[in-house]
Amino acid sequence: MFDLIMKNAAVATESGLVRATLGIEDGRVSAWLAPDAAAQARETVDCGGKYLLPGMVDMHFHCRVPGRSDREDFDTATMSAAKGGVTTIIEMPIAKPSPHDAQTLRNRIAYAEPLAVVDYGFYAAGATRDSAKAAELAEAGAMGFKIFLHAQPKGREDEFHDLCAVGSAELYESLRANAGTGLITCVHAEDDGLIRARTAQFGKGEKNTYLQQMETRPPEAEELAILTAGLAASLAGARLHICHISSENGIRALRYLKNSGGDVTGESCPPYLWLDADLMRVFGSYAKVNPPIRDGRHKTALLSALQDGTLDAISSDHAPFLPAEKEVADFLLAPSGMPGVEFFGPSVIDRVLRGELSLAQAVHFTAASPARLLGLYGKKGTLEVGADADMVLVDPDRDMQADISRSFSKSSKSLYPYHSKIFRGRIDKTFLRGKVVYGDGSILVDRGYGCFLPGAGAPKH
């Protein structure tokens, strides 16, 4: 007898849709049966032909705690993730302090344990330039590393401890130190020198708008940084992952590195793929992200890069900030980020139903490929037999209207760019290890149901 049967589902795989009934035991997929198969189970969900997708693996996520629990915490962040069809988050290492050594990383893991409602992993600070320290972080459970290519922001040195590699020497040495772990190093790829030179042209004041942001962070800054990081990683023998690619220039650089044989992958995010740069004119700094949201030419290039396989993943880059932080007169001084994970799954599903992506591609970019990059595939990112029964049940015939007043995020009032937006399709339920985490607008598990996922460098128990 099964614990759970998902009866008569249209199961989405990387190869396409398969009509089937899934049997679940002990939190894992244990059998694929015919759609109308008669089987005994303690619980049966009749999917009625609705889409059943693997739970999404969000490999670029910011919660920023310990430190800024007024913006978000691991309960509210992971509740938002569950609503958005995300069953695994990998948290970036900006925190107070950043996870720059093994004990600090273990402290952060312990902090999340009683709060998370979906499964979670952590990146570690990636600019240690110390191979022994990198190995200790990997052994402590780091899923990978993160590097920024700018100096530590003033007043936030503890949050960015060992996160910043300024110049090619620091970048190369950091990548070489990380290479021995076999884990990926994620890089925020914007050239700091070019950005600082452009920013110096503008004074502080109310005159600065999103137009100045686009001038200070041109697509050339992204292209130059990706090429620099790619060459440094190749020389260091490191696995490189480029975060939130936003431009045609960035795609050109990623494609060049891949064609040159580099061990490099890249992601983009819904704001760059599907939101319009005019949102910044309408919503101001509420729609500010770094790199900036760009115009149609760049979006066309990004969508083509999904189709031809240049891009490897779509992630949310969930980054919560409060309205009081966003509402500043000088656009250049406003913080960068949007807390959009609960609209991550809906935005991808919407594009499937509009014909811009296939379901197979949606599974690949949001679940299977991120899981492979992180060493989680087989457990996560798929509904093959033996995988965790992380599932998203989607009704393709019902639309969803975004209502930020019903958001779980502490920074929900900063979600104005999504408010009242109509998404085609609706997430009915999100399952984690065979249990309904989200359904009917509510979280249906206790805090702490989510489990920590150690990286490939951690000891196997």
C-alpha positions in Angstrom: 0.0 0.0 0.0 1.2 3.5 -0.9 1.2 6.4 1.5 0.0 8.7 -1.3 -1.2 8.3 -4.9 -1.2 11.2 -7.3 -3.9 9.8 -9.7 -4.3 10.7 -13.4 -1.7 13.4 -13.6 0.0 15.0 -16.6 3.5 14.6 -15.3 6.0 17.1 -16.7 9.5 15.8 -17.5 12.5 17.1 -19.4 11.2 14.9 -22.3 7.6 16.1 -22.2 4.2 15.3 -20.7 3.4 11.7 -19.5 0.0 10.7 -18.4 0.5 8.6 -15.2 -0.4 7.9 -11.6 2.5 8.3 -9.2 2.8 6.1 -6.1 4.6 7.8 -3.1 6.1 5.9 -0.1 8.2 7.3 2.7 8.3 10.7 1.0 9.7 9.4 -2.3 8.4 8.5 -5.6 8.2 4.7 -5.6 6.2 3.8 -8.7 4.8 5.1 -12.0 1.5 3.5 -12.9 -1.0 3.8 -15.7 -3.2 6.9 -15.3 -6.3 4.9 -14.4 -4.4 2.2 -12.4 -6.2 0.8 -9.4 -3.9 0.9 -6.4 -4.4 1.1 -2.6 -3.1 4.1 -0.7 -3.7 5.8 2.6 -4.4 9.0 0.6 -5.3 9.7 -3.0 -5.2 13.0 -4.8 -7.1 12.9 -8.1 -5.1 15.3 -10.3 -7.8 15.3 -13.0 -5.3 15.6 -15.8 -3.7 18.7 -14.3 0.1 19.3 -14.7 2.3 17.8 -12.1 5.8 19.3 -12.1 8.9 18.5 -10.0 9.3 20.9 -7.2 11.4 23.9 -8.3 15.0 24.3 -7.2 15.8 27.9 -6.7 19.6 28.2 -6.8 19.8 32.0 -6.2 17.9 33.2 -3.1 18.5 35.9 -0.5 17.0 35.8 3.0 19.9 37.7 4.7 19.4 36.4 8.2 20.8 36.4 10.8 20.9 40.1 10.5 17.9 41.6 8.8 14.9 39.6 10.1 12.8 42.8 9.7 13.0 42.3 5.9 12.6 38.5 5.9 13.2 35.4 7.9 13.6 31.7 7.0 10.0 31.0 7.9 8.4 33.8 5.8 11.0 33.3 3.0 10.3 29.6 2.6 6.6 30.1 3.0 6.8 32.4 0.0 8.9 29.9 -1.9 6.3 27.1 -1.3 3.6 29.4 -2.6 5.7 29.9 -5.7 6.2 26.2 -6.4 9.7 26.2 -5.0 10.6 23.2 -2.8 14.4 23.8 -2.5 16.2 27.1 -2.0 19.9 27.7 -1.9 20.6 30.7 0.2 23.2 33.3 -0.8 25.8 34.1 1.9 25.0 37.8 2.7 24.3 37.7 6.4 25.6 39.2 9.7 28.2 37.8 9.6 28.6 36.1 6.2 29.4 32.3 6.4 33.1 32.8 5.8 34.3 29.9 8.0 32.9 26.5 9.0 31.5 27.5 12.4 29.7 30.5 11.0 28.2 28.4 8.3 27.1 25.8 10.9 25.5 28.5 13.0 23.5 29.7 10.0 22.4 26.1 9.3 21.2 25.8 12.9 19.4 29.1 12.7 17.3 28.0 9.8 16.5 24.5 11.1 13.5 25.4 13.3 12.0 27.9 10.8 12.2 26.6 7.2 9.1 25.0 5.6 10.9 23.9 2.4 14.3 22.2 2.0 17.4 24.5 1.9 21.1 24.7 1.3 23.7 27.4 1.7 26.4 29.0 -0.3 29.6 30.1 1.6 31.7 33.2 1.2 33.9 32.5 -1.8 36.7 35.0 -1.7 38.7 33.4 1.1 41.8 32.8 -1.1 42.6 29.9 1.2 42.1 26.4 -0.1 42.1 24.8 3.4 39.3 27.2 4.5 37.4 26.4 1.3 37.7 22.7 2.1 36.4 23.2 5.6 33.4 25.1 4.3 32.7 22.3 1.9 33.0 19.7 4.6 30.6 21.8 6.8 28.0 21.5 4.1 28.3 24.4 1.7 26.5 23.9 -1.6 28.9 26.2 -3.4 30.5 29.6 -3.1 29.6 33.2 -4.0 31.8 36.1 -5.1 31.1 39.7 -5.8 33.5 41.7 -8.0 33.3 44.9 -5.9 34.8 46.2 -2.7 33.0 45.6 0.6 30.2 48.2 1.0 31.0 50.7 3.7 29.2 49.8 7.0 28.5 46.3 5.8 31.9 44.8 6.1 30.7 41.9 8.3 27.9 41.0 5.8 30.4 40.8 3.0 33.4 39.3 4.8 35.3 37.1 2.3 32.6 37.8 -0.3 34.4 40.4 -2.5 37.2 39.8 -4.9 38.5 43.2 -6.2 40.7 42.8 -9.3 41.9 39.8 -11.3 44.5 38.6 -8.7 42.0 38.3 -5.9 39.4 36.7 -8.2 41.9 34.1 -9.6 43.3 33.2 -6.1 39.8 32.8 -4.8 38.7 30.6 -7.7 41.8 28.5 -7.3 41.1 28.0 -3.6 37.6 26.9 -4.3 38.5 24.7 -7.2 39.7 21.8 -5.0 36.3 21.3 -3.5 34.7 20.6 -6.8 31.8 22.9 -5.9 30.5 25.7 -8.1 31.5 29.3 -7.5 28.7 31.8 -8.3 29.8 35.2 -9.5 27.9 38.5 -9.6 29.4 39.6 -12.9 29.5 43.4 -13.3 32.8 45.1 -13.8 33.5 47.3 -10.8 35.9 49.6 -12.4 33.6 50.5 -15.3 30.6 51.0 -12.9 32.6 53.3 -10.6 33.9 55.3 -13.6 30.3 55.8 -14.9 28.9 56.5 -11.4 31.4 59.2 -10.8 29.7 61.2 -13.6 26.6 61.7 -11.5 26.2 63.6 -8.2 23.9 62.5 -5.4 20.5 64.0 -5.6 16.9 63.7 -6.7 17.9 64.1 -10.4 19.1 60.5 -10.5 16.5 58.0 -11.9 16.5 54.5 -13.4 18.1 56.1 -16.6 21.2 56.9 -14.6 21.2 53.4 -13.2 21.2 52.0 -16.7 24.0 54.3 -17.7 26.2 53.5 -14.7 25.6 49.7 -15.2 25.8 49.2 -18.9 25.7 45.8 -20.6 29.3 46.2 -21.4 30.1 46.0 -17.7 28.4 42.6 -17.5 30.2 41.3 -20.6 33.6 42.4 -19.4 33.1 40.8 -16.0 31.8 37.5 -17.4 34.8 37.2 -19.8 37.2 38.1 -17.0 35.7 35.6 -14.5 35.6 32.9 -17.2 39.2 33.2 -18.1 40.2 33.3 -14.4 38.1 30.2 -13.7 39.6 28.4 -16.6 43.2 29.1 -15.4 42.2 28.2 -11.9 40.4 25.0 -12.8 37.3 26.1 -11.1 33.6 25.5 -11.9 32.0 28.9 -12.6 28.4 29.9 -12.5 27.3 33.4 -13.7 24.4 34.9 -11.7 21.4 36.8 -13.1 22.5 37.4 -16.7 20.6 40.5 -18.0 21.8 41.4 -21.4 22.6 40.3 -25.0 26.3 41.2 -24.2 26.2 38.8 -21.2 24.8 36.0 -23.4 27.5 36.7 -26.0 30.2 36.3 -23.3 28.7 33.2 -21.8 28.4 31.6 -25.3 32.0 32.4 -26.1 33.2 30.8 -22.9 31.2 27.7 -23.5 32.3 27.4 -27.0 35.9 27.7 -25.8 35.5 24.7 -23.6 35.1 26.5 -20.2 33.4 24.8 -17.3 30.9 27.7 -17.0 27.2 27.9 -16.6 24.7 30.8 -16.3 21.3 31.7 -15.1 18.8 34.5 -15.7 15.7 35.6 -13.7 12.1 36.6 -14.3 12.7 40.4 -14.1 15.2 40.1 -17.0 13.3 37.6 -19.0 9.7 38.9 -18.7 9.5 42.3 -17.0 9.8 45.5 -19.0 12.3 48.2 -18.3 9.4 50.7 -18.3 8.5 49.2 -14.9 11.2 51.4 -13.4 9.6 54.5 -14.9 6.3 53.4 -13.4 7.4 51.9 -10.1 10.7 53.6 -9.5 13.1 51.9 -7.2 10.6 49.2 -6.3 11.6 47.7 -9.7 15.3 48.3 -9.2 17.6 45.3 -9.4 21.3 44.9 -10.3 22.1 44.4 -13.1 19.2 46.6 -14.3 16.1 45.4 -16.1 16.8 46.2 -19.8 14.9 46.7 -23.0 13.4 44.4 -25.6 16.6 43.7 -27.5 18.2 42.1 -24.5 15.1 40.2 -23.6 15.0 38.7 -27.1 18.6 37.6 -26.6 17.9 36.0 -23.3 14.9 34.1 -24.6 16.9 32.8 -27.5 19.6 31.7 -25.0 17.0 29.6 -23.3 15.9 28.0 -26.6 19.5 27.2 -27.7 20.7 26.0 -24.3 23.2 28.8 -23.7 21.5 29.5 -20.4 21.4 26.7 -17.8 18.9 27.8 -15.2 16.2 30.3 -14.2 16.3 31.5 -10.6 14.3 33.9 -8.6 17.0 36.1 -7.0 14.5 36.7 -4.2 15.9 39.8 -2.4 13.6 41.4 0.2 13.7 45.1 1.1 11.2 47.2 3.0 9.3 50.1 1.4 11.1 52.6 3.7 14.4 51.4 2.2 13.1 51.5 -1.4 11.5 55.0 -1.2 14.6 57.2 -1.4 14.9 60.3 -3.6 18.1 59.3 -5.3 17.5 56.2 -7.4 21.2 55.3 -7.4 21.1 55.1 -3.6 18.1 52.8 -3.4 18.8 49.1 -2.6 18.7 46.6 -5.4 16.4 43.6 -5.2 12.8 42.4 -5.4 11.2 39.8 -3.1 9.6 37.8 -5.9 9.9 34.1 -5.2 6.2 33.5 -4.7 5.7 34.7 -8.3 8.6 32.6 -9.6 6.6 29.5 -10.4 3.6 31.4 -11.7 5.7 33.5 -14.0 7.4 30.5 -15.5 4.1 28.6 -15.9 2.5 31.7 -17.4 5.2 31.8 -20.1 4.6 28.1 -20.8 0.9 28.7 -21.3 1.7 31.7 -23.6 3.9 29.5 -25.8 7.3 31.0 -25.0 8.6 27.9 -23.2 7.6 24.3 -23.3 6.8 22.4 -20.1 9.9 20.3 -20.7 12.0 23.4 -20.8 10.3 24.7 -17.6 11.2 21.5 -15.9 14.8 21.7 -17.2 15.5 25.3 -16.3 13.8 25.5 -12.9 14.3 22.0 -11.5 16.5 19.4 -13.3 19.4 21.6 -14.4 19.8 23.5 -11.2 19.7 20.2 -9.3 22.5 18.8 -11.5 24.6 21.9 -11.1 24.3 21.5 -7.3 24.8 17.8 -7.1 21.2 17.2 -6.0 19.8 15.5 -9.1 18.1 12.2 -8.5 17.0 13.4 -5.1 15.7 16.8 -6.3 14.7 18.2 -9.7 12.9 15.1 -11.0 10.0 12.8 -10.3 11.8 9.6 -11.3 11.5 6.6 -9.0 13.6 7.2 -5.9 13.4 11.0 -6.0 11.9 13.0 -3.2 8.2 13.5 -3.9 8.6 17.2 -4.3 5.7 18.2 -6.6 3.8 21.2 -7.9 0.2 20.6 -9.0 -0.8 23.2 -11.6 -4.3 23.9 -13.0 -3.6 25.2 -16.6 -7.2 26.3 -17.0 -7.4 28.7 -14.1 -5.6 32.1 -14.0 -4.1 33.6 -10.9 -4.2 37.3 -10.1 -1.3 38.5 -7.9 -2.4 40.1 -4.6 0.5 41.3 -2.6 -1.8 41.7 0.5 -1.8 37.9 0.7 1.9 37.5 0.4 3.8 35.7 3.1 7.0 37.8 2.7 7.8 40.4 5.3 8.7 42.7 2.4 5.4 42.1 0.6 4.7 45.8 0.3 7.7 46.1 -2.0 6.1 43.8 -4.5 4.2 46.6 -6.3 5.5 45.7 -9.8 3.7 42.3 -9.5 0.4 43.6 -7.9 -2.7 42.7 -9.8 -0.7 41.0 -12.6 -2.6 38.1 -14.2 -0.7 34.9 -14.6 -2.1 32.1 -16.7 -2.3 28.8 -14.8 -2.6 28.4 -11.1 -0.5 26.5 -8.5 -3.1 24.4 -6.6 -0.7 22.6 -4.3 3.0 22.3 -3.5 4.2 19.0 -2.0 7.5 18.4 -0.2 8.5 14.8 0.3 4.9 13.7 -0.3 3.3 16.2 2.1 1.2 19.2 1.1 3.2 22.3 2.1 1.1 24.9 0.4 -2.6 24.7 -0.7 -5.7 26.9 -0.9 -3.7 29.9 -0.1 -2.3 28.5 3.2 0.9 26.9 4.5 -0.1 23.4 5.8 3.1 22.3 7.6 4.8 23.4 10.8 7.9 25.6 10.7 10.9 23.3 10.7 9.5 20.8 8.2 12.1 21.8 5.7 15.4 19.9 5.8 19.0 21.1 5.4 20.7 19.8 2.2 24.5 19.5 2.5 26.6 20.0 -0.6 28.6 17.3 -2.3 31.7 18.0 -0.2 30.1 17.1 3.1 30.7 13.7 4.7 28.1 11.1 3.7 26.2 9.6 6.7 
